[in-house]
């Protein structure tokens, strides 16, 4: 009896992520379409047109409704075919990842079979190879180290983040939770966890305003930086928006002056028009004489922030008129496109 080698399958999928520098979800499978000289990935429709047959005949040729990994021994080349007529995009993505698993693990060569199919293998071989290919697909599309870093989630989240079907997401969640029950450890310094660290940080610190629908990233923000609303969703919802602003450099200064477009930025004030270039909170307390500052928030703000996310006070960009009030901007957008809100 052949036992599935889950370690080899997971390692192969990790290599597909690491070697191609994949750092966010959903994994862009199209990057693999032309990545290997001995592999071609094509659709059932392409194959049907090339051979002047219909999709049902392709299904008969491949012995699969979804897809196959075809090996041509004399040429030492592979072809993955996937059924692009299936209406569920998540199902198609799973099929491609699954067949990539057969390719990566060289199942065809191990058995000297052109196609990995139930009819051409022993039950033991077929079951083992299918489990390995599924393990590869799970690890490639929903890396467990990434899921662990994302903390609270359910099957619907996995389906949305990874762009896979709900059926696949439910199975992935089951396997992930089973691993935790069996004591699987997830080292935050793992190569894949580090590769996705920025993505994990952003997903864990998503915020969306319930008033203006602005979407932003902040681990500590209490107020919306666009409209000052304090009611924030802790993840991105529907109809989210990113309001206009200015691109800032690593010193939190604009590339050009927002007022006169001077390109020679040398300090916190424009040397041409004198406008303040650092967008920060204006919440300041003075002494009884109004001369000396005794306290100030001083929080640095993003290039589109009208308000401080820590205390809710206006920013220098809003005070100076460099940014329009959010409701004016939203009205302009509403007039230009048909917004549902």
N, C-alpha and C positions, 0 to 999 in steps of 0.2 A: 504493500500500500504506500502510495506517494503522499507525503505530508507537505503542505504548503510552507514555503520559506518566507514568512512575513518580514523577517529582518532584511533579506535581500530586496524584497519589493519596496519596503519603506526607504532603504538606502538609495535605491535607484531613483525614486521620486524626489528625494532630497537633493540628489545630484542634479536633476532636471531644474529644480528651483535655484540652487546655489550657482551652478555653472552658467545660468542665463540671467543671473542677477534679478530674479523676480522678487519684488519687495512689497507688493500690495495685492489685495484681492479686488475683483476676481482675477485669477491667473489668466493672462492673455494667451490662450492656446495657439493662436495664429503664429506666435513666435516660433513654434516648433515645425510649422508646415514646410519650411524650406531650410531647416537647420541641419539636416543630416543627408549626406550625399547618397546613402543607400536606402532612403525612405522617401516615398511620395504619399501625400495625404490628399485625397480627393473625395468628392461627393458621389452619391448614387446617381444623381442627375447627370453629372459629367460622364460617368461610366456608361449610363444608358444612352446618352447622345453619341458617344464615341463608337459604341457597338450597335447602334440602331436597334435598341431593345427598350422595353418599358421597365418601370420600377419593379413590378412583380417578378419579372425575369431576373433582374439584378438580385433580388432577395433570394431567388432560387439558386443563382450562381454562388452567392456568398453564404448560403445556408443560415441567413440571419435577417431579422426584420430591422435591426439597428445598425450593424456594422461588422467589419471583419478586419483581421490583420493577415494579409496575403504575403506569402514568401515564395520567391522564384529562385530555387536553388542554383540553377545553371548560371544565373546572373548575380547571385548573392545580393539580391535587392528585395526590399519590402514595399508593400503598398497597403495603406490603411484606407478603407472605404467606409463612409458613414452615411446614413440615410438622412439626407437633408430635407426630405418631405415630411418628417415628423414635426408636428406643430409645437412641441415643447422644446425651446432652446436649451433648457437645462438638461434635458434628456440627451440631446445631441452632444453637449459638452462632456457629459459623463461617458458617452460612448467613445468619443475621441480619446479621452484620458485613459479609459479602460484598454483600448486597443494599443495606445502608446505603451501601456504596461506590458502587453504581450511582446511588443517590439523590443523594449528596453531589456526585458528578461530573456529574450531569445527563445521563447517557448517553441516556435516553429522549428528552429534548428535542433533543439533538444529532442524533438520527436520525429524530425524529418517529415513534417507535414506542411503542405502548402497553406492550409487554413486550420486554425484552432477551432474545431467544431465537435459537438457532442457525438456526431455519427462517425468521426474519424479517429477517436481516442478511446481508451478505456475509461470507465467511469472514474477511477482513481486519478488518472492523469487529468482528465477534464476538470474535475472538481478542484484539484490542487491549483491548476493553472488559472482557473476562473477566480479563485480566492486570492491568489497573488496579484492578478490584474486589478481586482477590486481594491485591494490594499494599496496598490500603486496609485489608483485613481483617487482614493480618499486622501492619501498623503499629499498628492499633487494639488488637488483642488481645494482642500480644506486642511492645511497642515496642522497637526494636533498642537504643536508648540505655539502656533498663532492663536488657535482657539483658546488655549490655556491662558494666554496673555490678555485675551479680550474679556475675560471674567464672566459677567452675567450674559447669557444668551439662551435662545431656544432654537428649535428646528427652523422656524420661520426666519430668524436672523441668519442662520447658516445658509439657507436657500437664497436669501437676498444678497448677502456678502459675497458668496461664492458663485452666484448665478447658476445654480443647479436646481433640479426638481425637488419638490417637497419630499417625495419618496426617498430620494438619495440623502437629503438632509436629515431625515428621521433616522436612517441607518447610520449615518456618520455620528450623530449625537449618541446613538446607542453604543457604538463602538468606543467613542470617547469616554463616556461615563463608565463603561465596563473596564476600561484601562485604569481609570481613577480608583475604582473599587478594588482592582487587583494590585494597587499600590504603585502605579507608574508615576515616576517623578519627572518633572519638567524643569530643567535647568534654564534660568533666564539668560545665561551666557551661551546657550546653545547657538550654533551658527545660524540656524534658520530663525530663531527668536531674535537674534541680533539683526539679521537681514531685514526682518519685518518690524523692527523696533519703532521706526517713525510711524508706520501705519497703525501699529498697536496703540501708540501714544495718542494719535489723533482720534481713533475710534473710541478710546476710553474717555476722551475729554471733549467730545462733541457737545455743542450747545445750539439750540435753536430758540429764537424768541417767539413767544406766543402772540405777540402784538404785530411786529413788522416782518416776521418770518425770516429774519437775518440768521444765517448759519455761520458759526465761528468755532474756533478751537480754544479752549481755556480750561486748565485744571482748577482754577480758583475763582473764575469770574462770577460775580453776583448780579451784575446788571448787563443789559444788552448794550453793546458799544454804539449802536446806531440810534435807538430810540429811548434808551434808559429804562426800559421795562424790566421788572425784577422777576417776572414769571418766565422761567426758562425750562425748556425740555432738555433732558440729559442725553439726548441722541437726536440725530437728524430725522425729521419727519417729512411729511409731504409738503409741496409748494414752498420749498426753502429758497432763500435769496441771499446773494452776496452783493452788498451795495458798493457803489463806486468809491474810489479813493486814490491814493498815491502809492507807488511802489517805493519801499524804503530799503536802504542798504543795511549792512550789519551793524552800523552805528545808529540805526533808527532815523536816518536822515533821507530825504527824497533825492532821487537821482538828479532832478532839476528843480528849480524853485517853483512851487505851486502857483505863485502869483505872477512872476515876470519871466519864468522859464530860463533863468540864468543857469548855466551848466557848470559853473565853477563854484561848487559847494565846499566851503572851507571851515565853516563853524556852524553854530546853532542859529545864526541869523543870516539872511541873504545880504551880501555886501552891495547889491545893486538897489533893491527896493526896501530892505530892512525888515521884511516879514520874518516872524519866528518859524524856523524850519523843523523844530523838534515838536512832535505832537505829543502832548502830555496833559495830565489832569490839571485843571485850574483851581482846584479846591485848596485855598490858602487862608490861613488865619493870621491877622496882624495884631500887633500890640495895641494898647488903648489909644495910642497916638496915630495909629494907621501908618507907621513908618517902617517898623521892623517885622519881618516874618517870624512868628513864633512856632508855626507848624504848617506843613503842606503835605498833601498826598504825594504828589510828584510821580505818580505811576505813569510809565511810558505807554503810549497807545499805538495801535496799528494805524496804517495809513488811511483807513476808511472809518476810523472811530470818531463818532461825534460826542461820545460820553465815556467816562472812565468806567471800566468794568468792575472796579473795586468799590468805589463810593458813589458812582452815578452822577458826578458833576460833569459839566461840559469840558471838552478838550480845547486846546489852543487852536486847532484847525477849525473847529466850529465857531469859536469866538471871533476868529480873524476873518471869517467868511470864506475860508478856503474850501470848506465842505458845505453843501446845501443841507438844510434840515431834511431828515429822512422822509417826512410826509410829502414834501415837494418832489423829491426824487421818485418816490413810489407813484405819485400822480402822473409824472412824466412817463414812467414805464407803463402804467395802466393805459395811457393814451396811445402809446406806440404799439402795444401788443394786447391781446385779449387775456387779461389775468383772471383766474377763477376766484380771486379774493380781493 
